[in-house]
Amino acid sequence: MLNETHSPDLRSWIESANVPGIDFPIQNLPHGIFRRRSSAEAFRGGVAIGDQILDLSAALRAGAFTGTVAAAAEMAAAPTLNGLMAMGPTAWSALRLAISRLLREGAPQVEALRDCLVPQADAENALAARIGDYTDFFTSYHHMVNAGRVFQPDNPPLPNFKWLPIGYHGRSSSIDISGTRFRRPLGQSRAPGDATPHFGPTRRLDYEMELGAFIGPGNARGEPIDVNAADRHVFGLCLLNDWSARDVQGWESQPLGPFLAKNFATTISPWVVTLEALEPFRIALAREAADPQPLPNLRHRSDAPPPGFDIELEVWLRTARSEGGEMRLSRSNFRHCHWSLAQMVAHHTEGGCNLRPGDLIGTGTQSGPSEGEQGCLLELSRGGKQPIALPNGESRAFLEDGDVVTLRAWCAREGHPRIGFGTCSGEVLPCNVREGDRLE
């Protein structure tokens, strides 16, 4: 539901927030965890506004929050956002309104709040929450079809895909904040035509262009979340890159799915865009007339707000030889997702599983129907058979050491300011070969 915080007429006394096309206008107000770069300060909560961060701890000390909203501000100022996430949408919305009013032109406490700002360029970020559990879904029909042509070319599309959101449990211990470098993983794989597998660094390292959803209030074990109430259990979204070793994945995934191929690194962006900030960008789900209607447990009410979101997604590559220049590899949109966030959350709990504040859900690779909308190199290069040509003369079938992959996302609609997600970047380092490892 739209309210005064979404008004396109709002302007901030922080001038950088009024620049057209900036990721963090006053209508956004995403939450994150930060401290001044290379300092001994404690990490704490803040809100991104323009090119600045509103330090919520400093704002509390300045007396900016009073009454019941002060409790939410204290949770938002903590070293992790789990406490705020647990409070639920009423508290989130009240805090968003209070922050919006503090940062608008003409606000009464401007001079005091100027001392509560930290330039984003001078800050470093930490994970927004203590992530207890991480689940990654498989919700893009186009990704399913494209990847299936590589891994199982003789098999038809998965028969269960259009009946339920397919997912698997990932590894929360290897989730890192944007900017983290990670080593190329080692693993076992078997090349086509080989009789036996080999062990060594992955030769088919890939990225996956995804969104991540942070869970707010959880549910008691054995008490499923209704699909029509599930949005109230989602605090907000970030960018997510589920790095994947495709050769390892192809060998190990039968019959239980990926393991080492995906447990070595997952990168997320630092700023969590609340679901409330995304309200102006709701859209219907991408369904074809011939698609089956979901079973009642996954069916949205016909009178409910549209359950999908219009979010543009891009992936960019910087190679070690590109001298700092980035090259866009693909662009797609979350509108092509077959399942809604609410359906993912509801389905996750239907068997009795309990979600907890700060849990992370990945949407799965988001690909579109057209060329150039593929969400990973596996699709773009047709499984490595057609390497893509880069503007600097290089080519890529899969990622090489020194490559930096950056995801970007934003919402844009006529009559509303752009709502951005910032960036999600990671750099590939050479593998860590241990003494005594036998590589083949």
N, C-alpha and C positions, 0 to 999 in steps of 0.2 A: 504494500500500500504506500502510495506517495504521500509525502508530508513536506513541511517547510524546508527540511534539509536538502531536498532534491531540486529546489527552485533554480532554474537556469539564470535567474537574475542576481543570485547571491555573488558578492565579491568579498575578498578577504583584504585585511589591512597588510597582509604579507604579499607584496606585489608579485612575487614569482608565482603565486598560486593563481593569478589572473591571466597568465600568459596563455593564449590559445594553444591547445594541443598538448599542454603539460599533463603528465600522468596523474598528478595529485592536486587537483583543484579542491576548493572547499566542499564541493559536493561528494568527494570521495572519502577522505579521512580514514585511511587504512591503519591498522594497528601493527606494531612490531616491537622487537627488542633490540636495544642498541647501547653503545657507550662511545665516548670519544676515542678515536683511533689511537692505538698504541698507548693507551692510558691504563692506569691501575684502577680506574673506576669500576664499580659494580655494573653489570648489565641491568637494564631497567626498561620499562615500557614507555613507548612514545607513539605519536601519531604523525604520519607524513603529511606535510602541507607545503605545496610548492616545492622549493628545493631545500626546505628546512624540516626539522623534526621538533614537534612540541614535546618537551620533556615533561611528562606527566607528574613525576616526583617533584620537580621544581614548581610546577603549576599548583600542586597541592600545598606546598610550603608557602606559596604566595597567596593562598586563600581563594583560589579560583573556583574551587568546588565546595559547595555547602549542601546540607540536607542529605536526603537519601542518595543522591547521585554521587556523593563523595565516596561511598562504599564501593561503587563500581569503578570510580577513578582510582582508588587504591589498588584494586585488583588489576586494573589496566597498567598501573605503574610498577607492578611486581616484576621480578626477574623472568617469570614465564607468565603466559596468559591463561593457564589452565583455570585459575580461579575465576577470571572474567568469563571464560567460555562456559563454566558451570552455572553462571548466574541466569542465563537464558535471555530471550529476546526482549522482554520488557526492560530489563536493566541495560542491555546493549543499546536499545533505542533511546532511552533517557540520557545515557552518556553521550551518544552521538549528537543529540540535540544540544546538550550543554556545551560540547566542544565546538559545534557549529556556531553557536551564539557567541562564544568567546573569541572566535577567529574572524568574525564578520567585520566589515567596515562599520565604524561607529561604535564598536564594543567599548564598554566603560573601563576595562582594565588593560588597555593596550600597552601602556608603558611598563607595567609590572610584568606582563607576559613576554615582552621583547627579551627580557633576561632569561626566559625559559626556552629559548630557541637554540638549537644546535644545527649548524649546516650539515646536510646529508653528506657532503663531500668530506667532512671532518669526522665522520662516524663510521663505526664498524658494527655489523649486525650479528645476532645469534638467532638460533631457532626460536620461533614464536612461542612454542609450547614444549613441554616435556611429553614427547610422543610415546605413549605406551604401546599402541598397536598401529600397524599400517596394513591396509588392504588395497590392492590394486585391481581395478575392474577392466573389462574388455568390452567396450560399449559402442565402438565405431564400426558400423557395418562395412564401410569402405576399407578400413584397415583390416578387418577380418577377411574380406575377400582377397585383398592384395597380398596379405601375408600368407594366406592359405595357398595361393598360387605358387609361392616359393617353397613352403615347408611340405605341403601335401597337395601337389598339383592334380592328382587323380581323384581327390575326394571332393564331394559337393560341399557347399557352405554348411556350417554347423547347424544341425536341426534345432538345437535349443536356443540359438542366439536371439531369435525374435520372441521368445517366451519368457526369458529371465535374464537379468544382468549377470553375466559370467564374471567371476572374480577369483582371486587367490590371495593368500596371506603372505605379505612381504616381510621385510626385515627392517625394524625401526632403528636398530643400532647403527646402521650405515647410512642414515639420512643426514645430509649435510646442507649447510646454508650456501646460498649463491656465492661464487668466488672461490670455492674449495677446489683444490687440485686432488686428483686421485690417480692411483696407479692402474695401468692396464692389468686386468686380472689374468691369472693362470687358470687353466681348466682342461678338462678332457673333451675331445671331440673326435669325430670320425668323418673324413672327407669322402665324398661320393666315390664309390668304386673301391675304396680301401677295405681290406678284410678285418683290420683291427684299428682301434682308436689310437690317438697319440695324446700326449700331455705337453702343454706349453702355453705361451701367451695367446690369448684370443687373436685371431686374424680378422675377425668380423665384429669389431666393436661398433656399437650403434647408440644413437640417442632415441628418445621417445618424447614427442611433444604432447604434454598432458597438462591438466589442471589438477590441483589438490584441494580437497575440502576438509577443513578442520571441524571436528564434531564439537558441539556445545554440550548442553545437558545430555547425559546418557539415558540409559534405560535399565531397569532391573532385569536380571537374568530371568528368562522365561516370559517376559512381557514385551512382545514385539511392538515396534513403532509403526503406527498407521501411516500409510503412504500420504494421506492428506494432511498429516500433522508433521511429516518428516522435515520440512523446511525449517521448522522451529528448533530442530536439533542440529542445524548447520550454522556455525558461527560465521564462516567466510571462506574465501577461495584464495589460493596462491598458484603460482606456476610450479610445475613439477616435471623433472626430467628423469625418467626411469631408464638409466643407462643399461644396455643389454649386450651380452656376448652371444651373437647369433649362432656361431658354430657350436658353442657349448650348449646353447638352448636347443638346437636341432637334434643333438645327440641325447641329452639327458632328459628331455621333457616327456618321453613315453615311459610309463603311462600317467604320471602324476603331475606333470607340468614343470615349469622352470624352477631351478634351485640356485646353483652357483652362477648361472647365467645372469641373474638379476640381483643377487644379494650383496654385491660388492660396493655399490654406490647408488644413491638416489639424491638428487639435488633439488631444493625448493627455493623459491624467492623469499625475501625477508618480510615483505609487507602483505598482510592479510586483508584483502578487500572484503568488507562485510557484505552479507547477502542483502542487507537493507540498501547499501549503496548501489546495488545492481538492479533494484526494482524497476527503474525506467526501461530496462533492456530485456524484459521477459518476452519470450516468444513461444509459439507452439512447438512441440516436438517434431522432428523430421520423420514422418511416417508416410508410407505409400498406401494407396487405397487397398491394395491386395494384402497388406500386412495384417496378421491376426491381432485382434483386440487383446490387450493384456488380461490375464485372469483377474477376478475381482480383487484379490489381495494387492495387485499392483496397478489398479485402475484409478486414475485421477478423477475427481468429481468434475462433471461438465461445467459447473458454475464456478470452479476454482480459477485463480489466476493462471495464465499460461505457465507451464512448469519448466520450459527451456530458457536458455539465456543466449543472447546474441553477443558473443565474445570473439573478436578477431585474434588469431594466433599466428605467430611467425617464428621461424627458426633461422638463425644466422650462424655463419662459420667464419672463424679467423684462424688461418693456418700459420705455422711457424715461418713460412716464406712470404706471407702476405703483407708484411711490414705495417702491421696495425690495422689494415683495412678489413672490414667485414663484408661478407657476401651472403645475400639472402638465399637460402636453399628452398624454402617453401612457405606457403601461407594458406591457412585454412580457417575454419570457424567452428566454434562449439555448437552452432546451430545444427550441424550434421550428426550430432550424437543421437543414437537411437533411444537411449534411456535417460531419464531425468536424474538429477542428484537425489531427489526425494525417493525415487524408485530404488536407487542404489542403497540408500540408507535403510529403507523399509525391508528390502530383500535381505540385507545383511543380518537383520534381527529376527527374521521370520522363524528360524529354527530355535530361537531362544537365546541367541548370543547377546550379551550385554556390551554396548558401546560406552566409552568413558570420555569425559571432557579432554580434549587434546588429541584424541585419536585422529589419524589421518587416512583419508580415502583418496586414492588416485582414480581418475576417470578412465584411464587407459589411453593409448595413442589416439589422437584425434585427427582423422584424415577426411578429406572431402571427396566428392565424386569426380573431380576434374584433374587433369595433369597439372602438376605444380602444387597440389593440395595434399600431398602425401606427408604423413607425420613422422617418417623415419627414413633412414637410408636404405633399409631393407626393401622398402617399397620404391623409393626413388631410383635405385640402381637395379631393380628387378633381381634382387638376391645377389647382387654383385656382378651380374652378367652385362650390365650396361652402365659403367661408371659415368658419373655426371661430370661435365666439363665446368671448371671454375673460371671466372673472368681473368685470373692471373696466369692462366695456362696450365695450372695443375688440374688433376681430376681426383675424384673420390668415389670408391665403391663402398668403403667403410672408413671409420675414423682412424687417423694416424697419430702417433705421439706428437705432442705439441699443439694439437688442434684445440681450439676453444669454441665451445658451442654455447650460444646465448638464445634463450627463449624470450619472447616479448608477447604481451597481450594487452588488449584494450577494448572498451565498448565505445561505440560512436553511433549516435542517432540524431537526426535533425531536431533542433530545439532543445538539446541537452548537451552539457559539456562532456568532453571525452573523459572517461574513467579508465585510468591505466593501472597496470599491475607491477610496473617496474621491470626488472630484468632477472633472469635466472641463468647464471653462467657456471660452467665448469671446464677445467682443463685436463687433458689426458697426459699423464706422465708415463715414462717407460715402466715395464713390469718390474717387480722386485723379485729377482731370481735368487733363491737361497742357495747357499753352498751345499752341494750334494744333490740338488735337483737334477733329474735326468730329463732333458727336454728333447723332443723328437720333432 
